[in-house]
Amino acid sequence: MSAPHRPRRAVRRFIGAHRAFSVHAALVVAIVLVAVLAEQVAPMDPCTANLPEAFQPPSAAHWFGTDRLGRDMASRVVYGTRLSLAAATALVAIISVAGSLLGVIAGYFGGLLEAVIMRVSDMMISFPGIVLAIAVAGLLGASIRNAILALAVVSWTKYARLARSLVLKIRRSDFVTAAELTGARPGRLIRRYLLPSVLPMLVITAATDIGTMMLELAGLSFLGFGAQPPQAEWGLMLNEGRANLLDSPWLMIFPGAAICVTVIAFNLLGDALRDVLDPRRSGGDENTAELASAPSL
């Protein structure tokens, strides 16, 4: 077989072996493309007001209708994909990197350092997450950036506890002990042995959390602590449309549908990614997740 055909055959074999992952990944890629190509996909400018066309129902001219300022809802939903997805991805990147690093450090070094990190984590978990996020966002000021920071403050604990529990499971493994006996330094041990072992589970959790964080960001925007007018953000659009729910239901139907589809797509992708990365650990992952959410001893 010629060399150019080998990658194609490998791709077909992978798709055949992981059909669920391939379908969900294609859906997520489509959502990402909508966000990246928003200028080309959106039929109109999402911020251009046209008061004579306010509250127009869905039609050929305005696929999703118009809002109270006459802005095209289809364009706003498309541009909302970019803002919502970018904000959720940035948030997950922050909490996964920071939380995982703290968890690995706590699990490897133990002692006073572990006690401090875990006690801070326990303190954060003792408060309702969304309530604490609202308080932090209120102190920082209403904006999408401050909403990301507020949720990062209360959400990193999940990754810290998960990474710690995974590190504790492999801390006394033979290959780690052998590396220590050969004189490997802690930094090298963490980079070469611990991180590769915990990374698959953390990646799976991060992929699933994109949908969850998107919901929480939309919730803060709905309450007035996130995106601000005239930004096109799904939670903000729900807030703007709730006053006209009975006579103009499309103002909430389409942003709500966009949130549902995106969250479901990322949740399904996370589940399928777990089967691809390590299908033998599906039951163990659930037990590990329970350990991560339980108070540390």
TORDRENFI-929136 format. One record per residue (C-alpha): x, y, z. Coordinates in steps of 0.02 Angstrom, whole numbers, plus 50000, padded with zeros to 5 digits. Layout:
XYZ;...
This chain:
500005000050000;500665017149954;501145029250094;499785042550056;498415029550082;499025023650252;498455039150351;496745038350269;496555020150314;497105023850492;495805037750505;494435026350439;494945012850561;494915025150706;493195031750657;492535014050641;493205009450813;492595025450898;491005030450809;490235039450958;491785049950984;491885054050798;490075059950791;490205070550948;491885077650895;491155082550726;489735091650814;490955100950927;492035105350778;490495112450691;490115123250844;491915129350849;491855133550663;490275143850691;491195153450826;492765156050722;491825160650562;490495171350646;490765185850525;490435174450376;489005164550455;488005178650534;486825187050410;486925204250492;487875214650618;487335208650792;487415226050870;486545236150735;484865242550800;483365245050687;481915250750797;480565249950661;480885231150649;480835227750836;480015211450895;479865204050720;479465185350726;480575172750636;480475174950447;481515173450290;482255190650324;482635186850507;482825168250537;482695169550727;481675185650732;482255202250806;482395208950983;481715224851063;482995235450972;482695227250804;484345217850808;484415201550711;484325187250836;485135174550719;486675185550707;486705188150895;486585169450928;488005166050805;489125179250883;488585173051054;489385156451009;491065165150995;490945174551160;490175160351261;491365147051194;492905157951213;492445162751391;492065144751443;493655138151363;494725151551447;493925147751614;494195128951599;496005131851547;496325142651700;495525131251829;496195115051753;498005120951745;498025129751914;497005116652005;497925101751931;499625109251972;499115112552153;498375095052167;499935086552099;501035096552217;499925092452365;499865073952323;501735072152292;502505082452431;501175080052565;501485087252738;501135105352778;501005110352594;499645097452564;498735102652722;498695120952671;498085117452494;496765105152551;496135116252692;495935130652572;495015118652455;493885113052597;493505131052640;493025134952461;491915119552449;491005123952610;490175138752522;488885136552382;489925139152225;488745150252126;488375161052279;490225163852311;490495167452126;489105180552130;489915188652282;491625189252198;490905195652034;489935208952129;491525214952213;492525215052051;491165223051945;490005216351812;490955210651655;491305194351566;493135195151619;492685197151802;491405183151787;492795171651726;493905176751872;492485174351996;492105156751935;493965152551929;494115157052114;492775144452163;493035130752031;494895126252041;494615114952191;493835101152086;495435098851985;496555100652137;495655086852231;495525075752077;497385077652036;497855074452218;496815058652227;497595052152065;499355056152122;499075047452289;498555031652194;500185030952096;501375039552218;502055022952283;502045013752118;503575003752071;504055014951925;503975030552034;505005022152171;506285016352042;506425034051973;506715040952149;508065027952182;508975033152024;509085050852092;507725059251988;507265076252057;505485080452107;505235091951958;505755078251837;504685065451927;503155076551916;503425080851732;503905063651669;502945051551778;501535059551876;500805071851751;500695059251607;499795047251723;498475059651781;498315069551619;497025058351530;495765059951672;496055078651686;495805080951499;494185071251506;493575081751652;494075097851564;493155093051404;491575089451503;491765105151608;491705116751458;489835114151449;489635116051637;490655132051644;489675138951496;488075136251594;488785145051747;489435159751644;487735161251561;486945160951733;488035175351794;487645185151636;485795181651659;485905188751836;486835204151775;488585199651837;489325193851672;489235200551494;488495217951477;487495226051335;487735227251190;488785211351193;488045196051110;488085182651245;486805168951270;486475171751455;486295190451427;485085187351283;484015176451396;483955190451523;483475203251391;482095192051322;481275186451484;480205202151498;479405197851329;479295179151349;477415178051319;477275189051165;479025186251091;479575168851148;480915167551012;481985179751113;482295165651238;481985150051135;483475151851017;484815157151143;484185143551261;484255130651122;486025135951080;486555133551261;485725116351270;486485109951108;488235116051152;488215109551331;487545092451277;488845091451137;490305094551255;489615082751388;489425068751261;491175072451194;491895070851368;491055053951394;491645047651225;493405054451256;493505044251416;493175028351317;494495033051189;495885037851309;495645023751434;494105012551413;494645001251557;494505015051688;492695020551665;492185013251832;493765019151917;493495036651852;491805037651937;492575032052102;493995044552083;492765058552047;491845054052207;493475054852304;493855071752228;492195078952285;492325072052463;493155081952604;494995077852622;495595068652776;
